[in-house]
Amino acid sequence: MVRIAPKPQQPVEVNYTAFDSPSLQFLPRQQEAPGWKLETDPMVVPKEHIVHYLGPEGPVFAGYQALDDTVGKYSATNGSGFAT
């Protein structure tokens, strides 16, 4: 009897910019935070994806029972740095 192993599945790509969260209203937009500019659309990582998204630190963060993780990438308007 010959058994064929199933083909490994590719990880599903998740578009975190497609999720919505009430916490997005507290994330500073374009020039709302003096000296900083939002570079890209903010992301919302739902609680069921936090462990995978954060890797080894994921279980620690999940222990806080957060509903989601809202992330924005900012650059300094004077060009000397960035913040996430």
VENURFEN-V912190 format. One record per backbone hydrogen bond with DSSP energy under -0.5 kcal/mol. CO is the residue of the C=O (numbers start at 1). NH is the residue of the N-H. E is the energy in kcal/mol with one decimal. If there is no record, write none. Layout:
BEGIN
CO_NH_E / CO_NH_E
END
This chain:
BEGIN
3_5_-0.6 / 14_16_-1.1 / 15_18_-1.6 / 16_19_-0.7 / 16_44_-2.3 / 21_24_-1.5 / 22_25_-1.4 / 23_26_-1.6 / 24_27_-1.0 / 26_28_-0.6 / 29_32_-1.5 / 29_33_-0.7 / 30_38_-0.5 / 32_34_-0.7 / 33_36_-2.4 / 35_77_-2.3 / 37_75_-2.4 / 43_71_-2.8 / 44_46_-0.8 / 45_69_-2.0 / 46_49_-2.4 / 46_50_-0.8 / 47_50_-0.6 / 47_51_-0.5 / 49_53_-2.8 / 50_54_-2.9 / 51_55_-1.2 / 54_57_-1.0 / 55_58_-2.0 / 57_61_-2.2 / 58_62_-2.9 / 59_63_-1.4 / 61_64_-1.6 / 61_66_-0.6 / 62_65_-2.0 / 67_47_-1.6 / 69_45_-3.0 / 69_71_-0.5 / 71_43_-3.1 / 72_74_-0.5 / 73_39_-3.2 / 73_40_-0.7 / 74_83_-2.1 / 75_37_-2.4 / 76_79_-1.9 / 81_76_-2.8 / 83_74_-3.3 / 84_72_-0.6
END
